[in-house]
C-alpha cells in the first residue's frame, strides 16, 4: 500500500495511541511513549508488523503512545495507513 496523503488515527487519552502517517521516500518511524523504556521494543515490533502486513515500504509514521495495548496499537496504525492510502 502506498501512503499518498497525511492521515491520523487515535487520541492522546490515557491507554490510547495517536498515529500520524505521511508520505516519505523511505520508511521512518518515530515513537514517543510513556512506557518507552519498558515496552519500546514491543511497540516498535507491533507497528512494523502492521506495516509489513499492509505492504507499506515507505512513509513517515509518528506515534504518541499513552499506554495502549497491542490490539489498540494495531488498530490505530492500520486505520491511519488505510486513510493515508486513500481507503474509506
Phi and psi in degrees as a GROMACS rama.xvg file:
@    title "Ramachandran Plot"
@    xaxis  label "Phi"
@    yaxis  label "Psi"
@TYPE xy
-96.8836  134.401  UNK-2
-87.7332  115.323  UNK-3
-111.431  -10.3131  UNK-4
-151.098  174.37  UNK-5
-84.9024  136.565  UNK-6
-148.647  155.947  UNK-7
-133.597  162.249  UNK-8
-154.409  150.682  UNK-9
93.4291  -176.797  UNK-10
-137.024  176.302  UNK-11
-100.601  18.2631  UNK-12
-73.0943  159.971  UNK-13
-58.6758  140.962  UNK-14
67.9538  20.3687  UNK-15
-126.132  178.983  UNK-16
-142.246  137.371  UNK-17
-104.098  122.969  UNK-18
-118.653  127.964  UNK-19
-120.247  131.38  UNK-20
-124.559  136.954  UNK-21
-147.42  157.8  UNK-22
-63.1765  147.283  UNK-23
-160.308  156.49  UNK-24
-75.5031  -20.956  UNK-25
-131.707  169.766  UNK-26
-85.2152  119.264  UNK-27
-122.674  135.645  UNK-28
-130.525  119.759  UNK-29
-119.261  120.022  UNK-30
-118.844  125.816  UNK-31
-117.128  131.831  UNK-32
-152.057  145.767  UNK-33
-73.1176  -14.3894  UNK-34
-121.758  28.3704  UNK-35
-59.8178  -41.6291  UNK-36
-62.9416  -37.2817  UNK-37
-85.1035  -40.891  UNK-38
-126.002  14.8347  UNK-39
-57.3232  -43.0209  UNK-40
-64.5938  -40.1148  UNK-41
-68.6807  -39.1214  UNK-42
-62.9677  -47.313  UNK-43
-59.9237  -45.5628  UNK-44
-62.7783  -39.9679  UNK-45
-64.123  -46.8218  UNK-46
-62.2098  -46.6402  UNK-47
-63.9001  -33.4301  UNK-48
-64.5859  -43.9917  UNK-49
-64.079  -44.0449  UNK-50
-61.2521  -40.7587  UNK-51
-65.2145  -44.0314  UNK-52
-59.474  -33.7613  UNK-53
-89.5236  -3.76275  UNK-54
75.5131  26.3347  UNK-55
-84.0115  122.728  UNK-56
-116.588  -10.1429  UNK-57
-149.13  152.523  UNK-58
143.559  157.432  UNK-59
-103.33  118.676  UNK-60
-113.072  118.834  UNK-61
-119.037  128.88  UNK-62
-128.079  144.755  UNK-63
-123.526  104.306  UNK-64
-94.872  135.404  UNK-65
-117.511  35.5359  UNK-66
92.7046  29.4786  UNK-67
-69.8853  147.73  UNK-68
-84.2196  167.229  UNK-69
-51.9492  -47.9332  UNK-70
-65.7865  -31.3618  UNK-71
-70.658  -42.4733  UNK-72
-58.8067  -48.2781  UNK-73
-58.557  -46.5227  UNK-74
-64.1797  -43.6041  UNK-75
-67.7504  -42.4556  UNK-76
-65.03  -46.0605  UNK-77
-61.0676  -43.8936  UNK-78
-61.717  -47.1703  UNK-79
-62.9935  -42.5001  UNK-80
-65.6234  -44.4683  UNK-81
-63.1261  -39.9647  UNK-82
-62.7685  -43.0275  UNK-83
-68.5784  -23.1554  UNK-84
-90.2263  0.665585  UNK-85
94.623  3.85856  UNK-86
-78.5003  150.494  UNK-87
